[in-house]
Amino acid sequence: MLVNITDVFTSEGRVVEKEIPAGFTQLEHQGVSYPVRDCTAFSLRLTNTEPGKALAEVSGKLTAVIPCDRCLREVEYPFLLQFARQVVAPDRASEEEAQEQADFMDGYTLDTDCLIQNEIMTSWPMKVLCRPDCKGLCPVCGKDLNTGACGCDTFVPDPRMAAIMDVFNANKEV
């Protein structure tokens, strides 16, 4: 959603509050699309802090479906967002400030979808698990080990002993 914030930049002490409709159906992260199950309306509060500067405060909740990193089951991961970002009018912004807000500001227009999506990407989890003790998939047959053992031989010999094992296997009598 695009919000014109010219009046907030020009009116000292001005506060504007808006509800941003929930428009997210999927999230893109590292080239993969993740569906969004639940998305509440976000609340936006714009406060003029000084001439040409405003504080944008956003809060809301979004639930995305992300596969478990071990067993690939779908996990509903909630993003509880509550953040504040300083925005500067384009005529008063330094080059560094203009570059920082180039993703979500176009002139005097604030793109709230990009602002929220940037915040989601910075709070993306390093690892998502369906449960803390998830056993993952069998490396041999691919069976979900949370449902039971598969019976595959998963013995991995110590690589430091490989040279000695070669000597024993070469001298083995058949």
Summary of the structure (lengths in Angstrom):
residues: 174
radius of gyration: 26.0
end to end distance: 76.0
largest distance: 92.7
contacts: 421
relative contact order: 0.15
helix: 20%
strand: 39%
